[in-house]
Every structure is written in C-alpha cells, then in structure tokens.
C-alpha cells in the first residue's frame, strides 16, 4: 500500500528515477563515497573500463559507500553507474504521515488513519490513497499549481497557500468527487 502511495507522490511531484555515474581514481582505499543521497540501485561498476561482476563490489545505502573487493592498483579508474530519486522513501513516509494528520484535522471521513509498522491502518481504499498522495504532494511541492493522477487532476491558483489547498481538497473529497474528475478553483 505505501509503495503505491510513494509511487503516486513521485509521479505527482515529478520525482522520476534518474541515472548518473561517478568516477574515482584508486589511491589507497578500496571504498568510495557516492555524492547522491537517494540511490535506488547500482547498475554497473567498472574498473579501467571493464565491468565488474556483482560479487566484486558491495554498496551500503546507509553510508553511500561502495566497496571494491577485487585487487586495485594505484591509478585504477573506478566508474560507478546508478539510479536515484530526489526524495528518499523515508522522507516520503513522513510526508504521508503528515497527510494523514491533515485528513484527520479536516475530517475527511469518520475513519482515523494511522501509520503503524510501515502500513496505514486501517487499509484505505483507492480514493483515499489518491487523497493521501495529493496532500503529501502539496506538502512536498507547495508551489505547484497542478497535480494529476490517472483519475483526477487538481488545479489551484498560485496565490493559494498550501493550507488552503489542502483544506479545499479535503472538503471536495468529502463531497465525493467520483472516479474521474478535474477539480479547479478559480484563478483570481
């Protein structure tokens, strides 16, 4: 459930996976620190242009350290290819937690949703996961004026505060918008 919501949030805020690489020159230590902080996976590691096997290196996502286990000589070039997102899963989890608080504050429904043990309890329906995703997206990118999911598009005037956006969105969801809709507030 949470992975679906995180995927929706990433789509709404334009946080699509990106590919990059970093180059290092071996001098004394067989480990290298990658600068990008939210690496999803290491896609390839090369030593002097030759690809290493997956057992010839390891990556620690907590420290962003890649360790090379094959012998290295001073001057060897190491190139690490990876993909990453701007927002980490733990950051998105906190935005989801905040969205649940907003839903509770503005009484979207009689159900009180809580984030417990990396799951939302009770399990929300698809409409509610869309609402959670939209609210979290407003919190992540409050300057965006339009958010789109496959079944709904929401447009706000740029002058509307994030609090007003969230309140109006929840109010509209309280009136049940149906499966497909465009919600647009007058841009005055």
Secondary structure, 3 states (H helix, E strand, C coil): CHHHHHHHHHHHHCCCCEEEEEEEECCCCCEEECCCCCEEEEEEEEECCEECCHHHEEEECCCCEEEECCCCCCCCEEEEEEEECCCCHHHHHHHHHHHHHHHHHCCCCCCCCEEECCEEECCCCHHHHHHHHHHHHHHHCCCCCEEEECCEEEECCCCCCHHHHHHHHHHHHHCCCCCCEEEECCCC
